[in-house]
Amino acid sequence: MDEVELPRVLEQLWGVEGRSRPGPKPAFHISDIARAAVRLADAGGLGAVSMSKVAAELGFTTMSLYRYIDAKDDLYVVMVEHAFGVPPELDPEQDWRARITTWAEAFRDGLRAHPWVLQIPVYEPPLSPNQLTWLESALHAFDGTPLPPQDRLSAMLLVNIYVRGTTQLTANMATDPDEAREADRQYFERLAHLATPDRFPGIAAAFGQLPPDDTDEFRFGLNTVLDGIQAGIDRIH
């Protein structure tokens, strides 16, 4: 097999020995950079992260960081790798719907814990260890179904897009539980006042229960997506 050239950030994440670089022995590990950058992002959003600020968080100069990270996009790779960790264990005794639901809810929880991930541009599929482990886990969720490998990948992407989309809608809302409940109460109070049944009958009927449970909303949408995947499975039989 021909040797494949990897970006330096992937060599470090995978523990692959790359070309040696001149200079003193590294003073810290790339995981230290990841933890520092994630702390900054969790506290102040993605805009709070820069090479200089991460270096300051570690107590080093900005130039020293370039011994590990070539560009800010590489910094984003290690941040996401650290923030998500590994996926949950999926129960092989459960059916595919239960397994992919467990995966989807864990993915959603990761995005809620680190909403800045949604601000990172996605230019290519994942190649880092943890991210590929998440991908492999989702594909195995469809074990026991007649879906061929390419269709499993398409089904996983459909679930991924749904989770990212629904989480994106609420990413900028209040994260404190009490603040979120108060914001919901105030919104639905104002909505009921403005969207009267005579003018907006559809809205009034849909939002009649104040406020809806966001967990139920997430599950409703996810189950609808899974119903579509089930329809594809049924066509194979």
C-alpha positions as CSV (number, residue, x, y, z in Angstrom):
1,M,0.0,0.0,0.0
2,D,1.3,3.4,-0.9
3,E,2.2,5.8,1.9
4,V,-0.5,8.4,2.5
5,E,0.5,11.9,3.5
6,L,-1.5,13.1,6.5
7,P,-1.8,16.7,7.8
8,R,0.3,17.1,10.9
9,V,-2.8,17.6,13.1
10,L,-4.1,14.1,12.1
11,E,-0.7,12.6,12.6
12,Q,-0.8,13.8,16.2
13,L,-4.3,12.8,16.9
14,W,-3.7,9.3,15.5
15,G,-0.3,9.0,17.1
16,V,1.4,8.6,13.8
17,E,5.1,9.5,13.7
18,G,5.5,12.3,11.1
19,R,8.4,14.3,9.9
20,S,10.5,15.7,12.8
21,R,10.5,19.4,13.2
22,P,13.5,21.5,14.3
23,G,13.5,23.2,17.7
24,P,13.2,22.2,21.4
25,K,11.3,19.2,22.6
26,P,7.5,19.8,22.7
27,A,6.5,21.2,26.1
28,F,2.9,20.0,26.0
29,H,0.6,17.6,24.1
30,I,-2.0,18.5,21.5
31,S,-4.7,17.4,23.9
32,D,-3.6,20.2,26.2
33,I,-4.3,22.6,23.4
34,A,-7.7,21.1,22.8
35,R,-8.7,21.4,26.4
36,A,-7.6,25.0,26.6
37,A,-9.4,26.0,23.4
38,V,-12.6,24.2,24.5
39,R,-12.5,26.0,27.8
40,L,-12.3,29.3,25.9
41,A,-15.1,28.4,23.5
42,D,-17.4,27.1,26.3
43,A,-17.0,30.3,28.2
44,G,-17.1,32.8,25.4
45,G,-18.2,31.1,22.1
46,L,-16.1,30.4,19.1
47,G,-15.2,34.0,18.7
48,A,-13.3,33.8,22.0
49,V,-10.9,31.3,20.5
50,S,-7.7,32.5,18.8
51,M,-4.2,31.1,18.5
52,S,-2.9,33.9,20.8
53,K,-5.6,33.3,23.4
54,V,-5.1,29.5,23.5
55,A,-1.3,30.1,23.9
56,A,-1.9,32.5,26.7
57,E,-4.3,30.0,28.4
58,L,-1.4,27.5,28.3
59,G,1.2,30.0,29.4
60,F,3.1,29.9,26.2
61,T,3.8,32.2,23.2
62,T,1.7,32.1,20.1
63,M,4.6,31.0,18.0
64,S,5.1,28.0,20.2
65,L,1.6,26.8,19.3
66,Y,2.6,26.5,15.7
67,R,4.8,23.6,16.6
68,Y,1.6,21.7,17.0
69,I,-1.1,23.5,15.0
70,D,-0.5,24.8,11.4
71,A,-3.7,26.8,11.1
72,K,-6.9,27.8,12.9
73,D,-8.8,25.1,11.0
74,D,-6.6,22.5,12.6
75,L,-7.3,24.0,16.0
76,Y,-11.0,23.5,15.2
77,V,-10.3,19.8,14.4
78,V,-8.7,19.1,17.8
79,M,-11.5,21.1,19.6
80,V,-14.3,19.0,18.1
81,E,-12.3,15.8,18.7
82,H,-11.9,16.7,22.4
83,A,-15.4,18.1,23.0
84,F,-17.3,15.1,21.7
85,G,-15.1,12.3,23.0
86,V,-16.4,8.8,22.1
87,P,-20.0,7.9,21.4
88,P,-22.2,6.0,23.8
89,E,-22.3,2.2,23.8
90,L,-25.2,0.9,21.7
91,D,-27.1,-2.1,23.0
92,P,-26.9,-4.9,20.3
93,E,-30.0,-6.4,21.8
94,Q,-32.1,-3.4,20.9
95,D,-33.5,-2.8,17.4
96,W,-32.0,-0.3,15.0
97,R,-34.4,2.5,15.9
98,A,-33.5,2.4,19.5
99,R,-29.8,2.2,18.8
100,I,-29.8,5.2,16.4
101,T,-32.1,7.1,18.8
102,T,-29.5,6.6,21.5
103,W,-26.8,7.9,19.1
104,A,-28.8,10.9,18.0
105,E,-29.7,12.0,21.5
106,A,-26.0,11.7,22.6
107,F,-25.0,13.8,19.5
108,R,-27.6,16.4,20.4
109,D,-26.4,16.5,24.0
110,G,-22.9,17.0,22.8
111,L,-24.0,19.9,20.6
112,R,-26.0,21.5,23.5
113,A,-23.0,21.2,25.8
114,H,-20.7,22.9,23.2
115,P,-23.0,24.9,20.8
116,W,-20.0,26.6,19.3
117,V,-19.4,23.4,17.3
118,L,-22.3,24.4,15.1
119,Q,-20.4,27.6,14.1
120,I,-17.4,25.6,12.7
121,P,-17.6,25.4,8.9
122,V,-17.7,21.8,7.6
123,Y,-15.5,21.5,4.6
124,E,-14.9,17.7,4.5
125,P,-16.0,14.5,6.2
126,P,-14.4,13.6,9.6
127,L,-10.9,12.0,9.7
128,S,-10.0,12.3,13.4
129,P,-10.2,9.2,15.7
130,N,-13.2,10.1,17.8
131,Q,-15.2,11.5,14.9
132,L,-14.6,8.3,12.9
133,T,-15.7,6.3,16.0
134,W,-19.0,8.3,16.0
135,L,-19.5,7.5,12.3
136,E,-18.7,3.8,12.8
137,S,-21.1,3.7,15.7
138,A,-23.9,5.2,13.7
139,L,-23.4,2.8,10.9
140,H,-23.5,-0.2,13.3
141,A,-26.8,1.1,14.6
142,F,-28.3,-0.3,11.4
143,D,-27.0,-3.8,11.9
144,G,-29.7,-6.4,11.3
145,T,-31.3,-4.3,8.6
146,P,-31.1,-5.1,4.9
147,L,-29.7,-1.6,4.1
148,P,-26.6,-1.8,2.0
149,P,-23.5,0.1,3.3
150,Q,-24.1,3.2,1.1
151,D,-27.7,3.4,2.3
152,R,-26.6,3.1,5.9
153,L,-24.3,6.0,5.3
154,S,-27.1,8.0,3.7
155,A,-29.4,7.2,6.6
156,M,-26.8,8.3,9.1
157,L,-26.3,11.6,7.3
158,L,-30.0,12.2,7.4
159,V,-30.1,11.7,11.1
160,N,-27.0,13.8,11.6
161,I,-28.5,16.7,9.5
162,Y,-31.7,16.5,11.5
163,V,-29.9,16.7,14.9
164,R,-27.7,19.5,13.8
165,G,-30.6,21.5,12.3
166,T,-32.9,21.2,15.3
167,T,-30.1,22.0,17.7
168,Q,-29.1,25.0,15.6
169,L,-32.6,26.5,16.0
170,T,-32.2,26.7,19.8
171,A,-28.4,27.2,20.0
172,N,-28.6,30.9,20.6
173,M,-31.4,30.7,23.2
174,A,-31.0,30.9,26.9
175,T,-29.1,27.9,28.3
176,D,-29.8,28.4,32.0
177,P,-32.9,26.2,32.7
178,D,-34.7,28.9,34.7
179,E,-34.0,31.5,32.1
180,A,-35.1,29.2,29.3
181,R,-38.4,28.4,31.1
182,E,-39.1,32.1,31.6
183,A,-38.2,32.9,28.0
184,D,-40.6,30.2,26.8
185,R,-43.4,31.5,29.1
186,Q,-42.9,35.0,27.9
187,Y,-42.8,34.0,24.2
188,F,-46.0,31.9,24.4
189,E,-47.8,34.5,26.4
190,R,-47.0,37.1,23.7
191,L,-47.8,34.7,20.9
192,A,-51.2,33.9,22.3
193,H,-51.9,37.7,22.5
194,L,-50.8,38.4,18.9
195,A,-51.6,35.2,17.0
196,T,-55.4,35.2,17.7
197,P,-57.4,32.2,16.3
198,D,-59.4,34.5,14.0
199,R,-56.3,35.7,12.2
200,F,-53.8,32.9,12.6
201,P,-56.0,29.8,13.3
202,G,-53.2,27.3,12.4
203,I,-50.7,28.9,14.7
204,A,-53.2,29.2,17.5
205,A,-54.1,25.5,17.2
206,A,-50.5,24.3,16.9
207,F,-49.4,26.3,20.0
208,G,-52.4,25.7,22.1
209,Q,-50.4,23.7,24.7
210,L,-48.1,26.2,26.3
211,P,-45.2,25.6,26.1
212,P,-44.5,22.3,24.3
213,D,-41.9,19.9,25.7
214,D,-38.7,20.3,23.7
215,T,-37.8,16.7,24.3
216,D,-41.2,15.6,22.8
217,E,-40.5,18.0,19.8
218,F,-37.1,16.4,19.2
219,R,-38.4,12.9,19.4
220,F,-41.4,13.7,17.1
221,G,-39.1,15.0,14.4
222,L,-36.5,12.2,14.9
223,N,-39.2,9.5,14.7
224,T,-40.5,11.1,11.5
225,V,-37.0,10.8,10.0
226,L,-36.8,7.2,11.2
227,D,-40.2,6.4,9.7
228,G,-38.8,7.5,6.4
229,I,-35.7,5.2,6.8
230,Q,-38.1,2.4,7.8
231,A,-40.0,3.0,4.6
232,G,-36.7,2.5,2.6
233,I,-36.1,-0.7,4.5
234,D,-39.6,-2.0,3.8
235,R,-39.0,-1.4,0.0
236,I,-36.0,-3.7,0.1
237,H,-38.0,-6.6,1.6
